[in-house]
C-alpha cells in the first residue's frame, strides 16, 4: 500500500518505528480553509508527524495569551513534513490561517500508552 510507504518515511523523519504511528488522518482543505488554535487531543501520544501537500501554508505556534502572547510562523512548502514532539506537542498550540489554494494534509499520530 502506498500509504504505508509514506508512513515509513514520516516515521524516519520523527525517529520512531512506523508501527508507532498508529493513527492516520487524511484531510482536504479547500481554498480559504482555516485550522483554529489547538493542541492535538491528549489521547494521542507524544509524537505527531504532518505532511503538507498542495498549496503552501503557514503553520503558526503560540504558547501564551494576552500581553505575553507571541506567535511564531513556519512556512510549509508543498510536500514538506513536520514533527511535533516535546513542548511543541504538549505546551504550544498550533493553527493554520486561510490557505490560498487547495491543500491536503496527512497527519500521523502515536497513541498514548495505557496506564498500568
Helices and strands as residue ranges (DSSP letters): H 2-14, G 18-20, E 23-29, E 35-38, E 44-54, E 57-62, G 66-68, E 71-76, E 80-84, H 87-90, E 93-96, E 103-111
